[in-house]
Amino acid sequence: MTQVKIAMHGTDVSNEISLLEYGLLVSNESHEDGSGSHFCVYRVDEGFDCGHIYPSDIVSLINGTDWMSEEDIVSFLEYTGCSDKDEFLGLPLVNQISDLLSYYGYENIFGSSYSQPMTEQEVTERYLD
């Protein structure tokens, strides 16, 4: 069986550095089934995991219609250096996800992982080679 590689990118021009040092790769385009979700590979406590995120979920968070309170949003925007919600939402999706992960952690953004984390070798073979 032939494995199809997904076109991905990170916050660095090198996908290897993005994943192994910064802990995140995001698919370049929304899911091919039209769902609008983006596939992500991210660092967890003891390895790497993957999941999907919708840009609309990020908009809901930043606009306060999800679990983030207005106080949370102000603190988060200060952390990112963005002056307002529109500036943050104007950033590339991978930067938005990276900022959310670094501030809130993967469990708050992607939820708990119930599978065995991938090792660095496994994630390299699947998503970098």
C-alpha positions in Angstrom: 0.0 0.0 0.0 1.4 3.4 -1.0 1.3 6.1 1.7 0.3 9.5 0.4 2.2 12.4 1.9 0.1 15.4 3.0 1.5 18.9 2.1 2.3 20.5 5.5 4.0 23.5 6.9 5.0 25.0 10.2 6.2 28.2 11.7 9.7 27.8 10.3 10.6 27.4 6.7 12.0 23.9 7.6 9.2 21.4 8.4 11.8 19.4 10.4 12.6 22.3 12.6 8.9 23.2 12.8 7.9 19.8 14.0 10.9 18.6 16.1 11.9 21.9 17.7 8.6 23.9 17.7 6.3 20.9 17.9 3.7 21.7 15.1 2.9 21.0 11.5 -0.4 21.9 9.9 -1.8 20.8 6.5 -1.6 23.5 3.8 -5.2 23.1 2.8 -8.4 22.2 4.5 -9.4 18.6 4.5 -10.2 17.1 1.1 -13.6 16.0 2.2 -14.8 19.6 2.3 -15.1 19.7 6.1 -12.9 22.7 6.4 -10.7 21.1 9.0 -6.9 21.1 8.9 -4.8 18.1 9.9 -2.2 18.9 12.5 0.7 17.0 14.0 1.8 18.4 17.4 4.0 17.7 20.4 2.4 16.1 23.4 4.0 15.3 26.8 5.9 12.1 25.7 5.9 12.3 21.9 3.6 13.5 19.1 0.0 13.2 18.3 -2.3 14.4 15.5 -5.8 15.8 15.1 -7.9 18.2 13.2 -8.8 21.8 13.8 -11.3 24.1 12.1 -10.4 27.8 11.5 -14.0 28.5 12.7 -13.1 27.0 16.1 -10.3 29.5 16.5 -12.6 32.3 15.6 -15.1 31.1 18.2 -12.4 31.0 20.8 -11.1 34.5 20.1 -14.6 36.0 19.8 -15.5 34.5 23.2 -18.3 32.3 22.0 -16.5 29.1 23.1 -14.8 28.5 26.5 -12.4 31.6 26.6 -13.7 34.4 28.7 -13.1 38.1 27.8 -10.4 38.2 30.4 -8.7 35.1 28.9 -8.9 36.7 25.4 -7.2 39.9 26.6 -4.4 38.0 28.4 -3.9 35.7 25.4 -3.7 38.7 23.0 -1.2 40.4 25.2 0.9 37.2 25.2 0.9 37.1 21.4 1.7 40.8 21.0 -1.5 41.3 18.9 -3.3 44.6 19.6 -6.8 43.1 19.0 -8.7 40.1 17.8 -8.7 41.1 14.2 -4.9 41.3 14.1 -4.6 37.8 15.7 -7.2 36.3 13.2 -5.2 37.9 10.4 -2.2 35.8 11.2 -1.5 32.6 9.2 -3.4 29.6 10.6 -0.3 27.8 11.7 0.8 30.8 13.8 -2.6 31.0 15.4 -2.5 27.3 16.3 1.1 27.6 17.6 0.2 30.6 19.8 -2.8 28.8 21.2 -0.8 25.6 21.9 2.0 27.5 23.6 -0.4 29.5 25.8 -3.1 26.9 26.6 -1.5 23.5 25.9 -2.5 20.8 23.5 -5.3 19.4 25.8 -7.2 22.7 25.8 -6.9 23.0 22.0 -7.0 19.4 20.7 -8.4 17.6 23.7 -6.9 14.6 25.5 -5.1 12.0 23.6 -6.2 8.4 24.2 -3.7 6.7 21.9 0.0 5.9 22.4 2.0 9.0 21.3 4.2 8.7 18.2 7.9 8.7 18.8 10.2 11.2 17.1 11.3 8.4 14.7 7.7 7.5 13.8 6.6 11.1 13.2 9.7 11.7 11.1 9.1 8.7 8.9 5.4 9.6 8.5 5.5 13.3 8.0 9.0 14.4 7.2 10.6 11.8 5.0 
